[in-house]
Amino acid sequence: MFDPSLIFTNSLANNIFFDIRLPRAIAVSLAGASLALAGVSFQNIFKNYLAGPNILGVTSGSAFGASIAILFFAYNPYLVQFSAFIFGVIAVYIAYKLSSLLKSGIVGLILSGMAISAFFSAMIGLIKYVADPYEKLPTIVFWLLGSFVGLRWVDLGISVIPMLIGIIGLVMLKWVFNILATGDENAKSLGVDSKKLKNITIFLATLAASASTSLAGMIQWVGVVSPHIARLLVGVDNRKLVPASAFVGATLLLLCDTLARTLTPSEIPISIITSFIGAPILIIILSKRGVK
């Protein structure tokens, strides 16, 4: 049995814990919380319990950015993270511009997000088609499947700040969702600028989701499933639901990461684990509650 005191008395155990396990656990927790908060935010704003972080194309945009960086440059994790983050934000920006042309409000924004997501997904397919099958393609595919392999403290630098901004900002704005749920007219009567608050919320959710994707690749289901689990635990009051979703997202992704590391001798891409766990959970929850 492992003795926790070895962490402080044994140099090897100390290095393993503080230089390998701890930064990875922090990265996994922040990514899980970010995806869950992005999910619960989009579900509230778009009034769709099946909405997730990719509803506006942020995940697909980030994946495209990472794929481009891997394809055209020698692999550099910092460049990949930066490119993924930037393209995730760009994807949502384009979706906003398209929705302003459609002039259809939230519906136009959702349709624009779907179009942007489809476009970037097609571009990723093209990149995989033209990539060198021996040097570039395996790296692109592995990144797209998601993994926290080899993360160290230095790898957190680019992504941790926008994730923290998104997490803290969305938790502080948890009261907004209860007001927005009453409708724009009621929100206006209370002196709340619903359009402005929706834009701020989408911006913060985009920061969080794009940063988490840039750090670990495309992680499926966590952003959709975590808010549903949190609703079962604390109810629908967003003052409790929002922080609970962050906790559930972090815990769920930590569990999936542990399984990814320990189930087989070689580490399994984490999206495979999250899909195996997340999809059945969502089906069970929705079958009992009904989809609204």
NORHUWO-V661474 format. One record per residue. RES is the residue in one small letter. PHI is phi in degrees with one decimal (999 if undefined). OMEGA is omega in whole degrees, -180 to 180 (* if undefined). NEAR is the number of other ideal C-beta (glycine too) atoms within 12 Angstrom. Layout:
res;phi;omega;near
RES;PHI;OMEGA;NEAR
RES;PHI;OMEGA;NEAR
This chain:
res;phi;omega;near
m;999;-178;5
f;-71.7;179;11
d;-98.4;-178;10
p;-58.8;-179;12
s;-65.4;179;12
l;-63.5;180;16
i;-58.0;-176;20
f;-101.6;-176;13
t;-109.2;-178;12
n;-112.7;-175;16
s;-64.6;179;13
l;-65.9;178;13
a;-63.2;178;19
n;-61.6;-180;18
n;-65.6;-180;17
i;-62.5;-177;17
f;-71.2;-172;22
f;-80.9;-176;20
d;-100.8;-177;20
i;-118.5;-174;24
r;-71.1;-174;25
l;-64.7;179;20
p;-61.3;178;27
r;-67.5;179;34
a;-62.9;178;26
i;-65.4;179;29
a;-61.8;180;42
v;-63.4;-179;42
s;-62.7;180;37
l;-65.1;179;39
a;-64.7;179;53
g;-63.0;178;47
a;-64.6;-180;44
s;-62.7;-179;55
l;-64.6;-180;57
a;-65.6;179;52
l;-67.8;175;54
a;-61.9;179;55
g;-62.6;-178;51
v;-66.7;178;53
s;-66.2;-180;51
f;-66.6;178;43
q;-63.2;178;38
n;-72.9;-176;40
i;-66.5;-177;38
f;-91.9;179;32
k;51.5;-179;21
n;-139.6;-176;23
y;-71.4;177;27
l;-100.5;179;24
a;-70.6;179;32
g;-136.4;-177;42
p;-58.8;-176;51
n;-93.7;-176;42
i;-62.7;177;40
l;-106.8;176;48
g;88.2;-175;47
v;-64.1;-178;54
t;-67.9;179;52
s;-65.1;177;41
g;-63.0;178;42
s;-62.7;180;55
a;-63.3;177;47
f;-64.2;179;44
g;-59.8;178;41
a;-65.2;-179;48
s;-63.4;178;41
i;-61.7;-179;31
a;-62.7;180;31
i;-68.8;-176;35
l;-67.9;-170;29
f;-99.9;-178;20
f;-131.4;171;19
a;-61.8;-172;14
y;-60.0;177;22
n;-136.9;-175;17
p;-58.8;-180;32
y;-71.2;178;23
l;-65.3;179;22
v;-63.1;179;38
q;-60.2;-178;39
f;-63.8;-180;27
s;-63.1;179;33
a;-63.1;-179;46
f;-63.4;-178;42
i;-62.3;-178;31
f;-70.8;174;36
g;-63.2;178;47
v;-68.2;179;34
i;-60.8;-179;28
a;-58.5;180;43
v;-68.9;178;42
y;-61.2;178;27
i;-64.0;178;29
a;-59.8;178;37
y;-64.0;-180;28
k;-64.0;178;19
l;-64.2;-179;26
s;-65.5;178;29
s;-67.5;176;16
l;-73.8;180;15
l;-72.4;180;20
k;53.7;-178;13
s;-120.6;177;14
g;64.9;-177;18
i;-62.6;180;30
v;-61.3;178;16
g;-62.8;179;22
l;-66.2;179;36
i;-64.0;179;30
l;-62.9;178;24
s;-64.2;178;31
g;-61.5;178;41
m;-63.0;180;26
a;-65.4;179;26
i;-64.2;179;36
s;-61.1;179;34
a;-64.6;180;21
f;-62.8;-179;24
f;-67.1;176;39
s;-63.6;177;26
a;-65.0;179;19
m;-65.9;176;26
i;-63.6;176;37
g;-59.8;178;21
l;-64.9;179;17
i;-61.1;179;29
k;-64.6;-180;27
y;-69.6;-176;16
v;-92.5;-177;17
a;-69.0;176;24
d;-58.9;-174;16
p;-69.0;-178;13
y;-105.8;-175;8
e;-104.9;-173;13
k;-98.0;-172;25
l;-58.9;179;22
p;-58.8;179;18
t;-66.2;179;29
i;-63.0;-178;35
v;-62.8;-180;25
f;-62.9;179;29
w;-64.7;-178;43
l;-62.9;179;38
l;-76.7;176;28
g;86.0;178;41
s;-167.4;174;35
f;-109.0;-177;43
v;-60.4;171;26
g;74.0;-180;19
l;-67.9;176;34
r;-125.5;-178;21
w;-56.2;-176;18
v;-65.9;-178;16
d;-77.1;-177;27
l;-84.9;-170;32
g;-56.7;-174;22
i;-72.9;-170;26
s;-93.5;-169;43
v;-67.9;-178;32
i;-66.7;177;21
p;-63.0;176;39
m;-64.4;180;45
l;-64.7;177;26
i;-60.6;179;25
g;-64.2;-178;43
i;-63.2;-177;41
i;-63.7;-179;24
g;-62.4;-179;29
l;-69.4;177;45
v;-66.2;179;33
m;-67.5;-178;20
l;-95.7;-176;34
k;-59.2;179;33
w;-66.8;-177;24
v;-60.9;-173;35
f;-65.9;177;36
n;-64.2;179;24
i;-71.2;-179;27
l;-64.4;-180;35
a;-66.0;-180;24
t;-80.6;-180;19
g;107.3;-177;15
d;-63.9;-178;22
e;-67.1;178;12
n;-65.1;178;15
a;-62.1;179;23
k;-64.4;180;17
s;-66.3;178;12
l;-90.3;179;18
g;82.3;-178;11
v;-103.8;176;25
d;-83.2;-173;16
s;-64.3;-179;28
k;-63.2;180;19
k;-63.6;-179;18
l;-67.1;176;31
k;-63.2;180;31
n;-64.4;178;26
i;-63.3;-180;25
t;-63.2;179;38
i;-63.3;178;43
f;-61.7;-180;29
l;-65.3;179;39
a;-64.9;178;52
t;-65.8;176;49
l;-56.2;-176;38
a;-63.9;-176;53
a;-68.7;-179;58
s;-65.7;180;51
a;-66.2;180;43
s;-67.1;177;54
t;-67.1;179;53
s;-64.5;-178;50
l;-79.8;-169;50
a;-131.5;-179;51
g;88.9;-177;41
m;-78.7;180;48
i;-111.7;-173;51
q;-86.6;165;35
w;76.9;-176;39
v;-59.5;-178;56
g;-67.6;180;47
v;-88.2;-172;41
v;-77.6;-173;44
s;-56.1;178;49
p;-61.3;179;50
h;-68.2;177;40
i;-63.1;180;36
a;-63.0;178;38
r;-63.5;177;30
l;-66.3;-176;22
l;-84.7;-171;20
v;-123.6;-179;23
g;91.8;-172;14
v;-102.1;177;25
d;-67.0;-173;19
n;-65.6;176;33
r;-64.3;175;21
k;-100.1;-174;24
l;-65.8;-176;37
v;-63.1;177;42
p;-64.3;178;30
a;-64.9;178;31
s;-63.0;178;48
a;-61.3;180;45
f;-64.4;-180;28
v;-64.2;180;38
g;-61.1;178;49
a;-64.0;-179;34
t;-65.8;-179;27
l;-62.8;-179;41
l;-71.0;174;45
l;-62.2;177;31
l;-62.0;-180;30
c;-64.1;179;42
d;-66.2;177;39
t;-62.8;178;22
l;-64.7;180;22
a;-61.9;-179;32
r;-80.2;-166;27
t;-113.0;-175;14
l;-68.9;-178;19
t;-132.9;179;12
p;-58.8;175;7
s;-100.4;-173;12
e;-68.6;179;25
i;-85.4;174;27
p;-54.4;-168;32
i;-69.9;179;46
s;-65.8;176;35
i;-65.3;180;28
i;-68.1;-179;34
t;-64.0;178;44
s;-70.1;179;25
f;-62.7;-178;22
i;-87.1;-173;32
g;-69.5;-177;37
a;-61.2;178;20
p;-62.7;179;15
i;-61.0;-179;27
l;-63.5;180;32
i;-62.0;-180;18
i;-63.4;-178;16
i;-63.7;-177;25
l;-69.1;179;21
s;-68.4;179;12
k;-84.3;-176;13
r;-92.5;-173;16
g;87.9;180;8
v;-88.3;180;15
k;-109.9;*;12
